[in-house]
């Protein structure tokens, strides 16, 4: 079913209309603690008075949410007799809400992962309060179980409606703002070179990248000449949503595959970790396009790389890669302090199936070299046995 985009206004009439039309009586609101700093908090708090809809809040999850949090969310949903879900937050809140919706009728005493057939298309509204993951546009949810990342892919995960509230981004911390913007930009880039890229996904990606290039400086500074903070936020929300639509079709590639353990082990924010990986993967890919595994020929890959360059306003793919690195450096996010001893574990942690969409095959030796470049470890240190195993993140 087509996802509805609700245009928010000062009184949230479009959102109220959605709840009324769907016959919602008891809403499970999946949200992080940061919701209280946004105008959305009052909007949801007044729902019982305004529309007679009961609201149960669920915030029992952490960034990079665990399977156990989803089970707890399903328990709350079922015990409180909820009949609809709203997610107001960043990628983690939306991912948890997606999973609760997928399993809201499941038997939580059994393994939820084996019960996707129990899906019930209850009303599900997503209100992203960060501009990056584009999670509100996709059928994917990421959760962690027993130390491993699980990617849940199901149409039931896709919110039935999305509402953009630019003012909800006003209080985002600077690091979060930068990392989320990089996540959206990398979704656009990776979806263009993905083996699953289609004309449709590349069209979404080009629009997303172009919009990010036009608006990221004002968005990062939280101000821009002649443009309001709300306009900057609105542009980035739209860009992240378009990039989300692109990865919903093309899916992510090696940049994301290599990033997950940098986030998991060293606390590097997701978008920051992905950007560190993409900054080194990109020139490496340009050096080895002749190894392209795309059955539609190398021309298809070249076309995708050219699409990125054009959307970034660069005359060549090489200059686009360089421009990306300059943007990343200008944000001054730093690199986690990780020793040579961690390299083998990092390489081993990259799930081979997650590299499948990448247009060239990466050997273990290449992954190790890329991680050393990403982490600024000199190759000579590797041959000497490394510089220790410090794993504290200096961001
Ligand atoms: Fe991402």
Boltz pocket constraint, residues with backbone or C-beta under 6 A from the ligand:
constraints:
  - pocket:
      binder: B
      contacts: [[A, 132], [A, 133], [A, 183], [A, 187], [A, 256], [A, 270], [A, 274]]
      max_distance: 6.0
